[in-house]
Amino acid sequence: MLSWRRVWGPLIVSAGLVLVQPAVAQAAEPGVPVPPGELIPDTATGEVTDADIDLVVKVRLAGLWEIPAGEMAQEKSDNPRIKEIGQDIAAQHEELDKLARAAAKKLDIKLPNKPNEDQQGWLDEMEAAEGEEFDKIYIDRLRAAHGKIFPAIATIRASTRNDTVRRLAQQANQFVATHLTLLESSDLVDFEALPTAPNPSAAPSKTSGGGQALDQVADTQSLQTNQNLIVGVVVLLLAGGAFLAYRSMASPARGRSRRRSRF
């Protein structure tokens, strides 16, 4: 006769794995997806606004000062991490600058060939500094600049009518996000000194896009919680059934053992 313990054992283990698996999946950090830029056309189709032109120019200007700044970081810093950050950012800006110049050529946008006055002033500061002073200036100036252009890129990415500008904005967004992370890895960023984000003008309503997104997150979390509770109840029922089955099978055996002990 088939042993109930052989049946209930695997069932309990399987149910336990079902209960544990969602927790393991939630604990593991998912890979960060990279937006598929090749899905965005690059045909220069669509209206080009003044804001679009400004973004292309700003991407070009960023390379004109951040490339020499990165080269200085490799030469003037005594900190191996700063040297590495400078090398990475300078190399990446060379690639981004190629993208900006290609977009400008398609859209007939005139680009500058030297940094603006503020950017040249930051380069002069770095040129005059050495050692730890240089490191602090380098990180502060680049982190501040990236923090300003980051939201500007997002605005153009979301609003531009031109596919070439849209593609450049997406590419620039990836570069800038990477540079922010690299700069912050230096442990020299003074986050308390960064400008504070403006207060929202009004609380988002449930009918707004942000409200809907938050509602969807809450619904997903609630669904996951309910699923875990249901699986937990199933596990308890299975365990209880296994225990009762074991008791029912063990009772006749104990009865026979008692009868044999009387003789």
Wavefront OBJ file of the C-alpha trace (Angstrom):
o trace
v 0.000 0.000 0.000
v 1.232 3.476 -0.863
v 2.611 5.300 2.188
v 0.827 8.600 2.864
v 4.085 10.050 4.081
v 5.598 9.544 0.627
v 2.760 11.554 -0.882
v 2.449 14.345 1.654
v 6.205 14.930 1.976
v 6.782 16.083 -1.628
v 3.535 18.085 -1.563
v 4.624 20.010 1.521
v 8.100 20.660 0.096
v 6.634 21.861 -3.218
v 4.189 24.184 -1.506
v 6.992 25.552 0.643
v 9.073 26.308 -2.449
v 6.118 28.121 -4.021
v 5.865 30.262 -0.907
v 9.580 31.013 -0.719
v 10.155 31.626 -4.438
v 8.397 35.045 -4.638
v 10.441 36.276 -1.661
v 13.682 35.192 -3.346
v 12.655 36.880 -6.595
v 11.882 40.121 -4.758
v 15.160 40.055 -2.829
v 17.295 39.742 -5.973
v 18.018 43.099 -7.611
v 16.818 43.050 -11.205
v 19.130 44.064 -14.016
v 18.710 47.671 -15.093
v 17.331 47.680 -18.653
v 19.044 49.708 -21.330
v 16.574 51.565 -23.575
v 16.779 50.115 -27.103
v 17.955 53.192 -28.966
v 17.890 51.384 -32.310
v 14.083 51.479 -32.147
v 14.168 55.270 -32.502
v 14.466 56.453 -36.139
v 17.220 58.876 -37.067
v 15.785 60.514 -40.165
v 15.675 64.169 -39.039
v 11.905 63.981 -39.391
v 9.769 66.349 -37.346
v 9.755 69.958 -36.230
v 12.927 71.224 -34.572
v 12.259 73.740 -31.824
v 14.601 76.238 -30.188
v 14.683 73.945 -27.155
v 15.797 71.056 -29.366
v 18.618 73.146 -30.820
v 19.639 74.265 -27.345
v 19.972 70.650 -26.208
v 22.205 69.680 -29.132
v 24.389 72.717 -28.443
v 24.583 71.914 -24.719
v 25.647 68.335 -25.404
v 28.427 69.676 -27.603
v 29.462 72.239 -24.973
v 29.589 69.544 -22.300
v 32.201 67.647 -24.264
v 34.249 70.771 -24.960
v 35.051 71.238 -21.271
v 34.564 67.817 -19.702
v 37.034 66.109 -22.039
v 39.940 68.430 -21.055
v 38.748 68.290 -17.423
v 39.000 64.505 -17.508
v 42.456 64.713 -19.033
v 43.523 67.045 -16.214
v 42.122 64.599 -13.666
v 44.423 61.921 -15.039
v 47.438 64.233 -14.882
v 46.899 66.323 -11.739
v 45.112 64.083 -9.256
v 46.962 61.875 -6.790
v 43.838 59.784 -6.203
v 43.653 56.625 -8.391
v 39.838 56.677 -8.251
v 39.689 60.283 -9.515
v 42.106 59.400 -12.315
v 39.869 56.502 -13.320
v 36.698 58.617 -13.201
v 38.356 61.321 -15.301
v 39.504 58.802 -17.883
v 36.078 57.170 -18.160
v 34.119 60.419 -18.417
v 36.509 61.955 -20.954
v 36.370 58.849 -23.154
v 32.585 58.666 -22.972
v 32.227 62.354 -23.812
v 34.295 61.793 -26.933
v 31.681 59.283 -28.068
v 28.782 61.532 -27.056
v 30.373 64.451 -28.871
v 30.436 62.400 -32.084
v 26.723 61.725 -31.673
v 25.990 65.418 -31.085
v 27.977 66.501 -34.128
v 26.275 63.901 -36.308
v 22.843 65.091 -35.165
v 23.797 68.729 -35.725
v 24.959 67.947 -39.255
v 21.644 66.281 -40.105
v 19.641 69.137 -38.638
v 21.919 71.934 -39.913
v 22.621 73.215 -36.383
v 25.694 75.361 -35.888
v 27.798 74.156 -32.969
v 30.371 76.000 -30.833
v 34.039 75.034 -30.944
v 35.098 76.216 -27.500
v 33.620 76.125 -23.988
v 31.402 78.965 -22.822
v 32.608 81.522 -20.284
v 31.456 79.598 -17.215
v 32.947 76.347 -18.414
v 36.273 77.983 -19.199
v 36.264 79.453 -15.694
v 35.842 75.949 -14.207
v 38.723 74.686 -16.312
v 40.868 77.593 -15.100
v 40.020 76.669 -11.487
v 41.152 73.121 -12.090
v 44.306 74.224 -13.836
v 45.283 76.291 -10.784
v 44.580 73.513 -8.256
v 46.570 70.478 -7.204
v 46.038 67.258 -5.272
v 42.971 67.049 -3.042
v 41.927 70.606 -3.888
v 41.819 69.661 -7.557
v 39.816 66.516 -6.779
v 37.181 68.510 -4.899
v 36.837 71.144 -7.628
v 36.685 68.513 -10.370
v 33.946 66.485 -8.673
v 31.953 69.542 -7.541
v 31.920 71.254 -10.919
v 31.079 68.162 -12.949
v 28.438 66.911 -10.516
v 26.719 70.309 -10.525
v 26.785 70.522 -14.331
v 25.409 67.012 -14.795
v 22.684 67.680 -12.241
v 21.508 70.691 -14.262
v 21.487 69.073 -17.696
v 19.921 65.798 -16.549
v 16.345 67.148 -16.199
v 16.773 69.243 -19.360
v 17.553 66.104 -21.350
v 14.508 64.339 -19.903
v 12.254 67.233 -20.903
v 13.432 67.153 -24.516
v 13.282 63.347 -24.651
v 9.640 63.487 -23.587
v 8.539 66.436 -25.722
v 10.556 66.721 -28.948
v 8.797 66.157 -32.266
v 12.038 65.392 -34.099
v 13.275 61.799 -34.186
v 16.983 62.672 -34.460
v 16.791 64.937 -31.411
v 14.794 62.254 -29.607
v 17.488 59.695 -30.297
v 20.283 62.031 -29.164
v 18.357 62.896 -25.984
v 17.987 59.217 -25.135
v 21.670 58.555 -25.764
v 22.690 61.617 -23.739
v 20.435 60.553 -20.891
v 22.293 57.247 -20.592
v 25.700 58.959 -20.619
v 24.729 61.570 -18.037
v 23.196 59.001 -15.683
v 26.431 57.014 -15.894
v 28.546 60.108 -15.222
v 26.478 61.060 -12.193
v 27.065 57.604 -10.752
v 30.798 57.705 -11.512
v 31.214 61.119 -9.891
v 29.278 60.056 -6.801
v 31.460 56.956 -6.466
v 34.338 59.295 -5.544
v 32.728 59.865 -2.100
v 33.507 63.562 -2.544
v 30.036 64.787 -3.525
v 28.509 67.110 -0.935
v 24.868 66.126 -1.309
v 23.777 68.699 1.285
v 25.108 71.459 -0.960
v 23.106 70.328 -4.003
v 20.120 72.497 -4.960
v 16.823 71.352 -3.481
v 14.114 70.212 -5.865
v 11.163 72.629 -6.002
v 8.046 71.626 -4.106
v 5.292 70.229 -6.311
v 2.624 72.820 -7.061
v -0.144 70.427 -6.084
v -0.544 66.881 -4.880
v -0.993 64.536 -7.851
v -4.537 63.314 -8.298
v -5.489 59.735 -8.982
v -6.494 60.735 -12.490
v -3.043 62.066 -13.291
v -0.362 59.909 -14.863
v 1.700 59.909 -11.667
v -1.299 58.974 -9.567
v -2.160 56.101 -11.883
v 1.396 54.826 -11.743
v 1.385 54.907 -7.945
v -1.972 53.141 -7.877
v -0.599 50.437 -10.151
v 2.390 49.926 -7.860
v 0.102 49.689 -4.839
v -2.187 47.234 -6.641
v 0.798 45.083 -7.605
v 2.098 45.037 -4.033
v -1.364 44.187 -2.714
v -1.713 41.348 -5.228
v 1.671 39.948 -4.247
v 0.737 40.096 -0.562
v -2.560 38.320 -1.206
v -0.821 35.622 -3.221
v 1.630 35.006 -0.396
v -1.214 34.763 2.132
v -3.108 32.287 -0.039
v -0.041 30.113 -0.525
v 0.654 30.275 3.208
v -2.845 29.020 3.978
v -2.411 26.198 1.454
v 0.850 25.168 3.109
v -0.800 25.116 6.541
v -3.694 23.013 5.231
v -1.312 20.574 3.594
v 0.750 20.314 6.744
v -2.381 19.762 8.831
v -3.639 17.097 6.445
v -0.277 15.352 6.523
v -0.300 15.361 10.324
v -3.842 13.960 10.528
v -3.039 11.273 7.956
v 0.044 10.292 9.880
v -1.932 10.095 13.146
v -4.675 8.030 11.547
v -2.167 5.551 10.156
v -0.123 5.440 13.338
v -3.114 4.740 15.650
v -3.874 1.165 14.350
v -0.184 0.364 14.550
v -0.079 1.439 18.198
v -3.240 -0.605 18.868
v -1.681 -3.763 17.430
v 1.454 -3.132 19.421
v -0.562 -2.948 22.662
v -2.429 -6.192 21.870
v 0.793 -8.032 21.192
v 2.252 -6.782 24.485
v -0.572 -8.475 26.462
v 0.423 -11.996 25.356
l 1 2 3 4 5 6 7 8 9 10 11 12 13 14 15 16 17 18 19 20 21 22 23 24 25 26 27 28 29 30 31 32 33 34 35 36 37 38 39 40 41 42 43 44 45 46 47 48 49 50 51 52 53 54 55 56 57 58 59 60 61 62 63 64 65 66 67 68 69 70 71 72 73 74 75 76 77 78 79 80 81 82 83 84 85 86 87 88 89 90 91 92 93 94 95 96 97 98 99 100 101 102 103 104 105 106 107 108 109 110 111 112 113 114 115 116 117 118 119 120 121 122 123 124 125 126 127 128 129 130 131 132 133 134 135 136 137 138 139 140 141 142 143 144 145 146 147 148 149 150 151 152 153 154 155 156 157 158 159 160 161 162 163 164 165 166 167 168 169 170 171 172 173 174 175 176 177 178 179 180 181 182 183 184 185 186 187 188 189 190 191 192 193 194 195 196 197 198 199 200 201 202 203 204 205 206 207 208 209 210 211 212 213 214 215 216 217 218 219 220 221 222 223 224 225 226 227 228 229 230 231 232 233 234 235 236 237 238 239 240 241 242 243 244 245 246 247 248 249 250 251 252 253 254 255 256 257 258 259 260 261 262 263
